[in-house]
């Protein structure tokens, strides 16, 4: 749902990890001054990034330290549920890193989504925002 959003910052630890996701085209649907959302991950029991090497011949890395996972900004492409975990395909555009993205795997007890004012959004509320955007986009 946060397609093309970018994880631009993080705070916390595996008890409570807060990700800042810049996604202006959706955030401004709530308030024209908004450009981000906050995603809270509670009781994280699994978190790692399996990299897509760049150049291709380099070995795949598995980054498991939070500071290493989010050192580069990750652009969200798509997400799936696999074996009870969220797996997010991410691009990474900074050529100072030897990977161009990867699969971010997240296993946690609870995920909460907040707007820029830290007002919690239910999945149904957020789905309406996303659907409205894509319905309008398809008519252009």
JOMOJO-V184260 format. One line per field, one symbol per residue. ss: DSSP state (H for helix, E for strand, C for the rest). phi: phi as a letter, one per 20 degrees, with the letter a starting at -180 (. if undefined). burial: + if it has 24 or more other C-alpha atoms within 12 Angstrom, else -. Layout:
ss: ???
phi: ???
burial: ???
This chain:
ss: CCCCCEEEEEEECCCEEEEEEECHHHHCCCCCCCCEEEEEEEEEEEEEEEEEECCCCCCCCEECCHHHHCCCCEEEEEEEEECCEEEEEEECCCCCCCEEEEEEEEEEEEEEEECCCCCEECHHHHHHHHHHHHHHHHCC
phi: .egmfcfdbbbobffbdddedfbgfefffebgeebbccddddlfdbbbdefdgbfgffffddedegffgdfefdefdbbcdclmceddfcebdfffdebdqrdedccbfbccdcffemefdfffffffffffffffffef
burial: ++++++++++---+--+++++++++++-++----++++++++-+-+++++++--------+-+--+--++-+++++---------+++++++----+-++++++++++--++++++----+----+--++--+-------
